Amino acid sequence: MAIEPENGETLIDKWTVNYRNPEGEEFNGKLLLTTQNIYFEAAFSVTPRRVSAADGGVKIKYEAIKDLTIEKLSILTHALFLLLEDDSVHRFDRGMLSMTNIEKIIKQSIEESRT
């Protein structure tokens, strides 16, 4: 399933990331930031015992984000946590790569969506 921005949206950037949904399931795939939404398109389901192909994704509207933080998971790994209005938590990380640029774009997009 290829995720395409909706009419009126402009793609800002995209990255390969790891994603943990509110149920604790972990996936690897593409994170797309647009002018209106955050999209995650799953490529693989990741468990401690195996990696398998996955299909599907998630769409998060900037207006639905109540809080966003970056937390240190290990000595080299940081994750971006999104707390939504429904109190669900979505986690994104890039392994040892920084999440700072992604955080800045999301914060700016949240501000723009609320003006």
ChimeraX attribute file (.defattr): number of C-alpha atoms within 10 A of each C-alpha:
attribute: neighborCount
match mode: 1-to-1
recipient: residues
	/A:1	10
	/A:2	11
	/A:3	16
	/A:4	13
	/A:5	17
	/A:6	11
	/A:7	6
	/A:8	8
	/A:9	13
	/A:10	14
	/A:11	15
	/A:12	12
	/A:13	12
	/A:14	15
	/A:15	13
	/A:16	16
	/A:17	20
	/A:18	22
	/A:19	27
	/A:20	17
	/A:21	14
	/A:22	13
	/A:23	9
	/A:24	11
	/A:25	11
	/A:26	19
	/A:27	26
	/A:28	23
	/A:29	20
	/A:30	20
	/A:31	24
	/A:32	22
	/A:33	24
	/A:34	23
	/A:35	21
	/A:36	21
	/A:37	22
	/A:38	19
	/A:39	20
	/A:40	25
	/A:41	24
	/A:42	25
	/A:43	19
	/A:44	18
	/A:45	18
	/A:46	18
	/A:47	11
	/A:48	6
	/A:49	5
	/A:50	8
	/A:51	13
	/A:52	10
	/A:53	11
	/A:54	16
	/A:55	13
	/A:56	13
	/A:57	17
	/A:58	12
	/A:59	13
	/A:60	16
	/A:61	16
	/A:62	23
	/A:63	16
	/A:64	15
	/A:65	19
	/A:66	14
	/A:67	14
	/A:68	17
	/A:69	11
	/A:70	17
	/A:71	14
	/A:72	10
	/A:73	11
	/A:74	10
	/A:75	7
	/A:76	10
	/A:77	15
	/A:78	20
	/A:79	24
	/A:80	20
	/A:81	19
	/A:82	22
	/A:83	17
	/A:84	18
	/A:85	12
	/A:86	9
	/A:87	13
	/A:88	13
	/A:89	18
	/A:90	18
	/A:91	20
	/A:92	23
	/A:93	22
	/A:94	17
	/A:95	15
	/A:96	12
	/A:97	12
	/A:98	16
	/A:99	19
	/A:100	13
	/A:101	9
	/A:102	17
	/A:103	18
	/A:104	11
	/A:105	15
	/A:106	21
	/A:107	16
	/A:108	12
	/A:109	21
	/A:110	21
	/A:111	11
	/A:112	13
	/A:113	14
	/A:114	8
	/A:115	5
